[in-house]
Amino acid sequence: MPNRHSERGAALIGAVLIIVILSMLATVSLNVAAQEIESVTAAKEEAVARHVAEAGADLVMQWFHDPSPDPGGPGRLLFARRQTGADGSPSFFDDVGRSRFTGTEDRPDVLYDAARPPDNRLLNDPSTGWFRALGGLGRITRLAVYAPASPGLLCTVQVTAEARSLTRTLAVQMGATQLPPIRAGVQIGNSGPVQAAAGPLPVSVHWGALIVNGDVRLGALRDIPVKTDLAPVTGQAYADMEHREDRWFDVFVGGEALFTAPPAGAEPVPPNLHVRQEPSPGLRQDRWDYQTLKETALRAGTYYARGQDGLLYRHGRIEPGRGVTATEAFQSGTVGDHHGLVFVDTLDQAPPHGDNLGTLVLNAGYMEGLFVVNAHVKFAPAGAGESLPARSPETTEALQLEGINLHGALVTPGNLILDGSSRLYGAVIVGGTAEQASGTGAQLEVWYDNEFEAGLFRGLPLVHQALGTWLEKHGDKRT
């Protein structure tokens, strides 16, 4: 009997120990689970706060591109390009390259605080995409814009965001895309020797100026469009007009203007034909710098190197099977299919000179983009082009341009060879000559997009977040 009681006592003690151990394990498991839940919740709140802070930086980028939503005060002026750059164009920088943002973190140029109801409505508009996507789990409490920490950049954007029990303050620096404006519809850097038997320049311009360095051969004097405020604003080609006229057309020639048919008698020279402009007062041709454009394309556009096989290789990686034709790289499927900035490098990927250009054939039927081609360009679009809306200077209503083969800009340091008649809405900059392919009688007709004069280029942002500048200023747990 005593042994039986002893065995029962030992079993009871063992059971109690097992229950205690299981209770301890359950308690530990509950604590671990609670910590995991808290950790997941904290990670979620931190992610929300970070997304909200990034949304604040995106909001500032929107203000730079369209300052009208800004509620007023200094921001309205600072987010618009009201400075005059070194080239005389609208800019965020002055003529010596200083940013218009000069404030500090303690005294920013622009400050919005969600504690003020108007600022809160601006910063946390429920209709915005980020607010709806996060389901109201976070909001911006403070947004400041002040001077950049790094020379050459535009500003610093500091955003404080909260997500329930967590706040985060992040800062990022922004840079500006500094492409120079294009002030004329067509600019030709070198007219080449003017031969007695040469035909007239195979390029015509609407809504803007034609600039030619050196001497140029034109058609008959009467074929030069008359500049008059009474000219109708249409998409009609000059060849289809009974009287050639345009409201904004001028011709600026560095040297002499020669004519295929000499003027009859005392036929007056039209006042919109300006000859002997060099050396004074000068032609003011726009220069698009090779290195700047290359760096911009690598950061915010599309960069192609050219292989020995004649194909284009994106990102400069020349590897078998990665090459595309110029048609594949430049072709736009429909109106609105914009390629942004497309940069095609020289044969040796060094600044252009006479021996590293080669020739690239552009024969896509319709192209949209800012095309910088470091080659001699043979322009031979296939097909009838597209119909698209366009706006002339000083008019708000769009009209339709028919048969457009390229919408945007075509820039080349080489020669432009026209193979087949074509139409372009935008601008053309040619470093060399513009000529017809032999025996083609090709013509290029350009309607100038005057947004280029203000340095506005569709497909390329005015400002961008500078790589490697995101910084978490501080974070804290709210009680």
Secondary structure, DSSP 8 states (H G I E B T S, - for coil): -HHHHHHHHHHHHHHHHHHHHHHHHHHHHHHHHHHHHHHHHHHHHHHHHHHHHHHHHHHHHHHHH--TTS-STHHHHHTS--EE-TTSSEESB-TT--BS----SSS-SEEEETTSHHHHHHHT-TTSHHHHHTTTS-EEEEEEEE--SSTT--EEEEEEEEETTEEEEEEEEEEE-------SSEEES------TT----SEEEESSEEEESS-EEES-GGGS-EE-TTS------GGG-SS-EESS-EEEESS-EEESS---TT----TTEE---TTTT--------HHHHHHHHHHHSEEEEE-TTS-EEETT---TT--B-HHHHH--SSTT----EEEE--TTSSS--TTS--EEEE--S-EEEEEEE-SEEEE---S--EEEEE--TT--S-EEEEEESEEEEEEESS-EEE-S-EEEEEEEEESS-EEE-TT----EEEEE-GGGGGT--TTS-SEEE-TT--EEEEEEE--
